[in-house]
């Protein structure tokens, strides 16, 4: 059983997947920092000094100035600002992955060869007919 497990783990697909997950996690942290530390502060300033990560609805009885104060008091909150940051983070990650996959496809994927034509146009009526046709099914012209 140990040998089977070792053979499973050492297969290329499993190792490739492990490397992909590790790199993906590191890339996710980079994008999270980009969103939280670089993109959201100017957007928040443009919208009137709003800190998206501090936007919340207090579901408790007492009012709280900040999300941190509400969490410290154990108050129930609906953290829609954090959710907005997470959505923006996801969209940026998805767009970056799209760009990387697009670039890789352009570099390494060769276009599929064009297949041989299976139809042609009738010289008399210009309708599409099978390439092996001896007679046009539309105008009954004899073909060579």
N, C-alpha and C positions, 0 to 999 in steps of 0.2 A: 504494500500500500504506500509506503514511504517513497519507493522508486517511482510509482505512478504519479504521486504528487509532485515529485521533483521534475519528472518529464513534463507534466502539465505546466508548471511554473516556468520552466525554461523554454517553452515554445515561444516563438517570435511574437505571436499575437498578444500573449499575456504580458510580455515585457514591454511591447509597444504601448499597450493600454496603460500600464503602470506609469510609464514615462509621460504619457499624455495627461494622465490625471494629475501628476505632480506638477507638470508645467502649467496645466490649466489652473490649478489652485494658486500658483504663484502669479500667474497672469491676472487672475481674479482680484488678488490683493492689490496689484498695480492699478487696475482699473478702478477699484474701490477708492483708492487714494486719489486718483485723478478726479473722480466725481466729487468726493467729499472735500478735498483740499484745494482743488484747482478750479473746477467748473462751478460748483454750487455757491461759493462765496460771491463771485461777481454776479451770478444770476440773482441771488438773494439781495445784493446791494441794489441792483437795477430795479428790483421789485419793492424797494423801500426798506432795506435792511432786515429782510426776513431770513431767519435761519431755519431752513426746511427741517433739519434734524430736531428742532425744538418745537415743531408744530404738533399739537396734540389736543384731544378733547378730554376733559376731565369728567369721568363718570362717577366720581365721588361727590360728597357733600361740601367739602372744604375747597376753596380756590387755591391754586398753586401758580406761582410765577413761571416756573420752568418745569420741563419734563423731569429733570434730575431731582428736583425737590419733590415732585409727585411720586416718583419711584422710591425715593428715600423714605417717604411717609407710608409707602405701601398702598397708595391710592390706585384704584383701577383707572386706566387711561386707554384711549384709542390713539395710537401713535401714527397718524397718517403722514406726518412729515418724514419719518424714517421709511415708511412705505414708498413715498415718492422718490426718495433717494435710491431705494432699492430698484425701483422700476427704471430710473434713469441709468443706474449702474448696469442692469441687465441689457438695456437697449444698446449701450455702448459696447459691452462685451459681445453681444450678438452681431453688431455691425463690424467689429474688429475681426471676429471669427469669419464672417462673410468675406471680408477683404482678403484675409489670409488664404482661405479656400479658393477664392477666385484667382488669386495670384499663383497659387500652386497648380491649379488646373491649367492656367495659361502656360506655365513653364513645362509641366511634365505630361500633360494629356495631349495626345495628338488628335486632331479632328478625325472623325470617322470617315473612311473613304466613301465616296459617292457610289451608290450601287448602280448596276447596269440598268438602263431604262427598260421599263416593261410596257410602255405605251408609245404611240406615235400619233401624229395627226393625219387624217385622210387628206390626200392632195386635192380631192375634188370638193368635199364639203367642209373640211377643216375640223371635223369632230374627232374626239380622242378615241382611238381603237387599240386593241392589243397589238404589240409589235409583230407577233407571228401571224396576224390575220392575212388571209388571202383575198378577202372580199369585205368591203365596208358594210357593216351592219346597219348603217344609217341611210346611205344613198345607193347601196349595192354596186358601187364601182369595183371593178376587178383590179386588184393590186398585184404588183409584180412580185 
